[in-house]
Amino acid sequence: MSSYILDREEEFWNIANDKIGECEHFSEFVSKMADHKNLLQGTGDEDHFEDALAVAWEEKWSKYL
């Protein structure tokens, strides 16, 4: 079962990595990823969805500052 959860979490972050470059604002990124939040069920990240996305956002865009 844990393999299934890890696979779904990896799928979520793969989608996030694709979507993050399409977004001009963090709120837009959160909105686009809300459709995929169910992929985080069982990971614990579902409770900290926006926090996890904020970390990814900062990592992505800090390279360009």
Secondary structure, 3 states (H helix, E strand, C coil): CHHHHHHHHHHHHHHHHHHHCCCCCHHHHHHHHHCCHHHHCCCCHHHHHHHHHHHHHHHHHHHHC
